[in-house]
Amino acid sequence: MKSKILIYVSNPEYIGDYKALGVSAFLFALEDYCVGYETLPIEEIKKIDVSNKYILLNRILDCNDIDYLEEIISSFEGIKGLVFEDVGVYQMVKEKNLSFELILFQNHFATNINSVSFWLNRVDSILLGNELTLEEIESISRSVPKKVCLHLFGYNQVMYSKRRLLTNWSEEFSIPYESQNLLEDRATHVRFRVYENKHGTVMYSDKIYNGNVLFNNKSIYYYYVNPMLIEHETIKDFLRNIKNYENENCDTGFLYKETIYKLKER
Amino acid sequence: MERIELLAPSGDLERLKIACLYGADAIYIGGENYSLRANALNFNLEEIKEAVHFAHQKGKRVYVTVNIVFHNKDMLGLKEYLISLDEIGVDGIIVSDVVVMELWKNLQLNMELHVSTQASSLNHKVVEFYKSLGAKRVVLAREASKEDILRIKKETGIEIECFVHGAMCTSISGRCVLSNYATNRDSNRGGCAQVCRFVFNASNSDQLFSMTPKDLNMIANIKEMLVCGVNSFKVEGRMRSVYYIATIIHTYRRLIDKVRNNTLEEAYTNYSLAILNRCANRDSVEQFFHKTPGKEEQYFLGRDEVSNKDFLGIVKSYKKETQEVTLEQRNYFKPGDIVEFFGPNKEAIAFTIPKELYNEKKERIEVANHPKMLVKFNCSIPLEEFDMMRIKMFDISEFL
């Protein structure tokens, strides 16, 4: 089953450990095309000697971004696939008739059978939204025409802003700038981890999502592990013992907690 | 000739009528289901029918938001709902989830397909994709720059809708589930609790953290937006008051018309800006059109947004012969107060409340102090039903 793990690599030095623990598919965040991740320039990604190499493009792209991507994409030798958020990437790859494997990774979308099926008729796989219940995940994954990807381990992405929220705050109050912070809502005491780069700010959940209860389905395309903001040792511990992994800093997200949206009927 | 429209929000029939009368070319509303303002009053099918009938009589268009991100169980009744909207004669639906786009196509519905801002469209390729699905229009993400708008229009030729006024999300719209985590309410199904307007403790400082954006205000950029090829100028705020909608639409209507007639002067723009800022009781600024917003475009501490008392009443009737106005009171006023009337066919005109005020029973009163009470007094300014009275705020001469 570990061959079905796709892991984000923040530091290429960790690849040896991941391989030793059975992981064989690797995701690299492309410089200038990602938020909420530590990125690498394309030249550096190309030099990394692994098979099953995927590139993450998780920004919402403007016209200049798409133009530049169109220029450089032909040089993505050795890249197996693109994991992307902006549908413009799909359109561009289709127009240029490129042969990359395509995995759609739109945070908070891909939440019903019909929408997922729509996309699976166009791309190779899709990462299901991270606000789904266990029942919804099972229902979608068994009802769609191709295999889907699931979040397995990592902080859940909660919000993505094009604003540089930590920069603005540090400038306003003359606080030394740090690209990461931990915020606690004063009313609910819910905490969020914040990570900023020059393209925007991402907020993550405070608890690490552990979806190991789902790690039993051979018809899943990839299980996604995101070590962003997590100690390398924690990731290794998890990979050693996925099925039985427990950690007080983990939770199961919305697997057993359905969200509401209508407070009262009219 | 390309359609140019001022698009207003409406949370109920009263507001829809006000928006139509005050100069909107089109109105967008939400149904009881599938809309991102799940806890607003919203319209049932009968009310949508009435809204469409009223708007079409006035030559206006009506769009219905079907813009949640669907979970499996939300699909129940969707097909029948879309067919009903089409039969009613709704002019377009605003959607973000591809499931609705596909259904719209398969059902071969007559109403137009508009892609919601929730789909986060910021480049020509993504817009080309939605166009290939049959979209007539794309509502661009609020993060769109002038260059992006220009380029998208040039490359795709599609109708472009852009927000020009109202509240902003801190996030790229649709890319946020803060509510889910803080309150267990699903942002993308209409349960947004506006957590981005909360105040936070930060781990590395005693200084409180806040990320609330100021409102959007594009009043100074209407001409540039027209040059870029924007077709629809959208005002945010389906949950806002009739006064807010009347003021914002009244102001933008005049601005757009003056730009198109080439009669806009800087003083009028500045005057309009002052009125808009006062109306929302929150600062409004340009956001992403010319640059990425910085610290000046957001607030840093919690704000008590106390609604202002500018809105004094709405005209219910006016007798030309006797010059008697009957006004439904909305805030306290008394003889001697300097106020102004504005209306669908009226620029703001100053007026002093006369000594003699009467209630509904024609009894003399000293002050108008009960919400929604009917107040009668003489007014030499010819008024019409739906004109509004507010505190005299600014005079355009102050801006010359």
HADDOCK unambig.tbl for C-alpha pairs under 7 A between the chains (distance, minus, plus):
assign (segid A and resid 61 and name CA) (segid B and resid 122 and name CA) 6.21 0.50 0.50
assign (segid A and resid 61 and name CA) (segid B and resid 123 and name CA) 6.45 0.50 0.50
assign (segid A and resid 62 and name CA) (segid B and resid 122 and name CA) 4.94 0.50 0.50
assign (segid A and resid 62 and name CA) (segid B and resid 123 and name CA) 4.81 0.50 0.50
assign (segid A and resid 62 and name CA) (segid B and resid 148 and name CA) 6.59 0.50 0.50
assign (segid A and resid 63 and name CA) (segid B and resid 122 and name CA) 6.91 0.50 0.50
assign (segid A and resid 63 and name CA) (segid B and resid 123 and name CA) 4.54 0.50 0.50
assign (segid A and resid 63 and name CA) (segid B and resid 124 and name CA) 6.36 0.50 0.50
assign (segid A and resid 63 and name CA) (segid B and resid 148 and name CA) 5.80 0.50 0.50
assign (segid A and resid 87 and name CA) (segid B and resid 126 and name CA) 5.34 0.50 0.50
assign (segid A and resid 88 and name CA) (segid B and resid 123 and name CA) 6.88 0.50 0.50
assign (segid A and resid 88 and name CA) (segid B and resid 125 and name CA) 4.47 0.50 0.50
assign (segid A and resid 88 and name CA) (segid B and resid 126 and name CA) 3.84 0.50 0.50
assign (segid A and resid 91 and name CA) (segid B and resid 125 and name CA) 5.82 0.50 0.50
assign (segid A and resid 91 and name CA) (segid B and resid 126 and name CA) 6.57 0.50 0.50
assign (segid A and resid 91 and name CA) (segid B and resid 129 and name CA) 6.08 0.50 0.50
assign (segid A and resid 92 and name CA) (segid B and resid 125 and name CA) 6.39 0.50 0.50
assign (segid A and resid 107 and name CA) (segid B and resid 175 and name CA) 6.82 0.50 0.50
assign (segid A and resid 108 and name CA) (segid B and resid 175 and name CA) 6.79 0.50 0.50
assign (segid A and resid 109 and name CA) (segid B and resid 69 and name CA) 6.55 0.50 0.50
assign (segid A and resid 111 and name CA) (segid B and resid 70 and name CA) 6.32 0.50 0.50
assign (segid A and resid 111 and name CA) (segid B and resid 71 and name CA) 5.11 0.50 0.50
assign (segid A and resid 112 and name CA) (segid B and resid 70 and name CA) 6.16 0.50 0.50
assign (segid A and resid 112 and name CA) (segid B and resid 71 and name CA) 4.72 0.50 0.50
assign (segid A and resid 112 and name CA) (segid B and resid 72 and name CA) 4.75 0.50 0.50
assign (segid A and resid 113 and name CA) (segid B and resid 72 and name CA) 6.46 0.50 0.50
assign (segid A and resid 114 and name CA) (segid B and resid 99 and name CA) 5.81 0.50 0.50
assign (segid A and resid 115 and name CA) (segid B and resid 98 and name CA) 5.77 0.50 0.50
assign (segid A and resid 115 and name CA) (segid B and resid 99 and name CA) 4.89 0.50 0.50
assign (segid A and resid 158 and name CA) (segid B and resid 176 and name CA) 5.73 0.50 0.50
assign (segid A and resid 158 and name CA) (segid B and resid 177 and name CA) 5.23 0.50 0.50
assign (segid A and resid 158 and name CA) (segid B and resid 178 and name CA) 5.77 0.50 0.50
assign (segid A and resid 159 and name CA) (segid B and resid 171 and name CA) 6.33 0.50 0.50
assign (segid A and resid 159 and name CA) (segid B and resid 175 and name CA) 5.71 0.50 0.50
assign (segid A and resid 159 and name CA) (segid B and resid 176 and name CA) 4.15 0.50 0.50
assign (segid A and resid 159 and name CA) (segid B and resid 177 and name CA) 6.12 0.50 0.50
assign (segid A and resid 159 and name CA) (segid B and resid 178 and name CA) 6.44 0.50 0.50
assign (segid A and resid 160 and name CA) (segid B and resid 171 and name CA) 5.35 0.50 0.50
assign (segid A and resid 160 and name CA) (segid B and resid 172 and name CA) 6.32 0.50 0.50
assign (segid A and resid 160 and name CA) (segid B and resid 175 and name CA) 5.69 0.50 0.50
assign (segid A and resid 160 and name CA) (segid B and resid 176 and name CA) 6.37 0.50 0.50
assign (segid A and resid 161 and name CA) (segid B and resid 170 and name CA) 6.14 0.50 0.50
assign (segid A and resid 161 and name CA) (segid B and resid 171 and name CA) 3.93 0.50 0.50
assign (segid A and resid 161 and name CA) (segid B and resid 172 and name CA) 5.32 0.50 0.50
assign (segid A and resid 162 and name CA) (segid B and resid 171 and name CA) 6.81 0.50 0.50
assign (segid A and resid 162 and name CA) (segid B and resid 172 and name CA) 6.61 0.50 0.50
assign (segid A and resid 163 and name CA) (segid B and resid 292 and name CA) 6.88 0.50 0.50
assign (segid A and resid 163 and name CA) (segid B and resid 293 and name CA) 6.55 0.50 0.50
assign (segid A and resid 165 and name CA) (segid B and resid 211 and name CA) 6.52 0.50 0.50
assign (segid A and resid 168 and name CA) (segid B and resid 294 and name CA) 5.91 0.50 0.50
assign (segid A and resid 168 and name CA) (segid B and resid 295 and name CA) 4.66 0.50 0.50
assign (segid A and resid 169 and name CA) (segid B and resid 209 and name CA) 6.98 0.50 0.50
assign (segid A and resid 172 and name CA) (segid B and resid 295 and name CA) 6.54 0.50 0.50
assign (segid A and resid 181 and name CA) (segid B and resid 202 and name CA) 6.82 0.50 0.50
assign (segid A and resid 181 and name CA) (segid B and resid 203 and name CA) 6.27 0.50 0.50
assign (segid A and resid 182 and name CA) (segid B and resid 202 and name CA) 5.93 0.50 0.50
assign (segid A and resid 182 and name CA) (segid B and resid 203 and name CA) 5.24 0.50 0.50
assign (segid A and resid 183 and name CA) (segid B and resid 200 and name CA) 5.80 0.50 0.50
assign (segid A and resid 183 and name CA) (segid B and resid 201 and name CA) 5.56 0.50 0.50
assign (segid A and resid 183 and name CA) (segid B and resid 202 and name CA) 4.71 0.50 0.50
assign (segid A and resid 183 and name CA) (segid B and resid 203 and name CA) 6.29 0.50 0.50
assign (segid A and resid 184 and name CA) (segid B and resid 200 and name CA) 5.11 0.50 0.50
assign (segid A and resid 184 and name CA) (segid B and resid 201 and name CA) 5.04 0.50 0.50
assign (segid A and resid 184 and name CA) (segid B and resid 202 and name CA) 6.53 0.50 0.50
assign (segid A and resid 185 and name CA) (segid B and resid 198 and name CA) 6.85 0.50 0.50
assign (segid A and resid 185 and name CA) (segid B and resid 199 and name CA) 6.12 0.50 0.50
assign (segid A and resid 185 and name CA) (segid B and resid 200 and name CA) 4.39 0.50 0.50
assign (segid A and resid 185 and name CA) (segid B and resid 201 and name CA) 6.46 0.50 0.50
assign (segid A and resid 186 and name CA) (segid B and resid 199 and name CA) 6.19 0.50 0.50
assign (segid A and resid 186 and name CA) (segid B and resid 200 and name CA) 5.37 0.50 0.50
assign (segid A and resid 186 and name CA) (segid B and resid 201 and name CA) 6.45 0.50 0.50
assign (segid A and resid 188 and name CA) (segid B and resid 182 and name CA) 6.56 0.50 0.50
assign (segid A and resid 190 and name CA) (segid B and resid 182 and name CA) 5.81 0.50 0.50
assign (segid A and resid 259 and name CA) (segid B and resid 180 and name CA) 6.57 0.50 0.50
assign (segid A and resid 259 and name CA) (segid B and resid 184 and name CA) 5.12 0.50 0.50
assign (segid A and resid 259 and name CA) (segid B and resid 185 and name CA) 5.45 0.50 0.50
assign (segid A and resid 259 and name CA) (segid B and resid 186 and name CA) 5.61 0.50 0.50
assign (segid A and resid 260 and name CA) (segid B and resid 184 and name CA) 6.37 0.50 0.50
assign (segid A and resid 260 and name CA) (segid B and resid 185 and name CA) 4.87 0.50 0.50
assign (segid A and resid 260 and name CA) (segid B and resid 186 and name CA) 5.88 0.50 0.50
assign (segid A and resid 261 and name CA) (segid B and resid 38 and name CA) 6.63 0.50 0.50
assign (segid A and resid 261 and name CA) (segid B and resid 185 and name CA) 5.03 0.50 0.50
assign (segid A and resid 261 and name CA) (segid B and resid 186 and name CA) 5.25 0.50 0.50
assign (segid A and resid 261 and name CA) (segid B and resid 189 and name CA) 6.07 0.50 0.50
assign (segid A and resid 261 and name CA) (segid B and resid 190 and name CA) 5.84 0.50 0.50
assign (segid A and resid 261 and name CA) (segid B and resid 191 and name CA) 4.14 0.50 0.50
assign (segid A and resid 262 and name CA) (segid B and resid 38 and name CA) 5.62 0.50 0.50
assign (segid A and resid 262 and name CA) (segid B and resid 39 and name CA) 5.98 0.50 0.50
assign (segid A and resid 262 and name CA) (segid B and resid 191 and name CA) 6.49 0.50 0.50
assign (segid A and resid 263 and name CA) (segid B and resid 39 and name CA) 6.58 0.50 0.50
